[in-house]
Amino acid sequence: METCSICLDDFEINDKIYKTKICNHLFHKECLKEWLKTENSCPVCRAFIKRFFKAYSLTHNLNCVLKFK
């Protein structure tokens, strides 16, 4: 199971998650929104991500989200 690198919780069914378009890292929507209030880079690799992410609703399986690159 994948985890959010900000809060370190596992992603669960029905979680709202964001996937960065540049580096493809996954975060809970609220975690990333809070992070981006003070930072403009990925919490994992420090790539510039301000406004470069895509939202997903985790309704079935995280594997289907990971295929979108």
FIKE-100429 format. One record per residue (C-alpha): x, y, z; residue in one letter. Coordinates in Angstrom, 3 decimals, decimal comma. Layout:
! FIKE-100429
+----------+----------+----------+------+
:     east :    north :       up : type :
+----------+----------+----------+------+
:        X :        Y :        Z :    A :
...
+----------+----------+----------+------+
! end
This chain:
! FIKE-100429
+----------+----------+----------+------+
:     east :    north :       up : type :
+----------+----------+----------+------+
:    0,000 :    0,000 :    0,000 :    M :
:    1,190 :    3,510 :   -0,782 :    E :
:    1,485 :    6,175 :    1,890 :    T :
:    1,310 :    9,942 :    1,905 :    C :
:    4,833 :   11,281 :    2,352 :    S :
:    3,582 :   14,275 :    4,326 :    I :
:    1,413 :   12,671 :    7,030 :    C :
:    2,783 :    9,115 :    6,564 :    L :
:   -0,724 :    7,574 :    6,601 :    D :
:   -1,690 :    4,889 :    4,100 :    D :
:   -4,051 :    5,856 :    1,311 :    F :
:   -7,507 :    4,426 :    1,863 :    E :
:  -10,523 :    3,907 :   -0,371 :    I :
:  -12,390 :    7,221 :   -0,928 :    N :
:   -9,359 :    9,354 :   -0,014 :    D :
:   -8,867 :   12,441 :   -2,145 :    K :
:   -5,314 :   12,333 :   -3,435 :    I :
:   -3,119 :   14,534 :   -5,602 :    Y :
:   -0,478 :   13,206 :   -7,951 :    K :
:    2,261 :   15,586 :   -9,026 :    T :
:    2,551 :   15,807 :  -12,807 :    K :
:    6,289 :   16,417 :  -12,842 :    I :
:    7,528 :   13,737 :  -10,441 :    C :
:    4,418 :   11,517 :  -10,020 :    N :
:    4,398 :   11,520 :   -6,216 :    H :
:    1,099 :   10,976 :   -4,377 :    L :
:   -0,259 :   12,896 :   -1,388 :    F :
:   -3,527 :   13,345 :    0,430 :    H :
:   -5,291 :   16,386 :   -0,999 :    K :
:   -5,412 :   18,253 :    2,306 :    E :
:   -1,808 :   17,415 :    3,174 :    C :
:   -0,509 :   18,812 :   -0,109 :    L :
:   -2,728 :   21,888 :    0,076 :    K :
:   -1,286 :   22,719 :    3,503 :    E :
:    2,257 :   22,033 :    2,312 :    W :
:    1,854 :   24,361 :   -0,672 :    L :
:    0,833 :   27,251 :    1,582 :    K :
:    4,480 :   27,622 :    2,552 :    T :
:    6,418 :   25,644 :   -0,076 :    E :
:    6,421 :   25,390 :   -3,871 :    N :
:    8,271 :   22,106 :   -4,230 :    S :
:    7,546 :   18,405 :   -3,871 :    C :
:    8,003 :   17,198 :   -0,276 :    P :
:    9,782 :   14,087 :   -1,584 :    V :
:   12,147 :   15,234 :   -4,338 :    C :
:   11,898 :   19,053 :   -4,168 :    R :
:   10,833 :   19,405 :   -7,819 :    A :
:    8,883 :   22,612 :   -8,491 :    F :
:    5,184 :   21,627 :   -8,321 :    I :
:    3,170 :   24,744 :   -7,531 :    K :
:   -0,050 :   24,177 :   -9,500 :    R :
:    1,405 :   21,157 :  -11,338 :    F :
:   -0,642 :   18,332 :   -9,869 :    F :
:   -3,739 :   16,331 :  -10,698 :    K :
:   -6,532 :   15,328 :   -8,322 :    A :
:   -7,893 :   11,813 :   -7,994 :    Y :
:  -10,510 :   10,199 :   -5,834 :    S :
:   -9,285 :    6,843 :   -4,622 :    L :
:  -12,429 :    4,786 :   -5,153 :    T :
:  -11,129 :    1,365 :   -6,125 :    H :
:   -7,443 :    0,679 :   -6,248 :    N :
:   -4,343 :    2,820 :   -6,071 :    L :
:   -2,878 :    0,868 :   -8,995 :    N :
:   -5,307 :    2,555 :  -11,399 :    C :
:   -4,004 :    5,973 :  -10,276 :    V :
:   -0,395 :    4,901 :  -10,681 :    L :
:   -0,994 :    4,085 :  -14,353 :    K :
:   -1,768 :    7,741 :  -15,179 :    F :
:    1,610 :    9,244 :  -16,019 :    K :
+----------+----------+----------+------+
! end
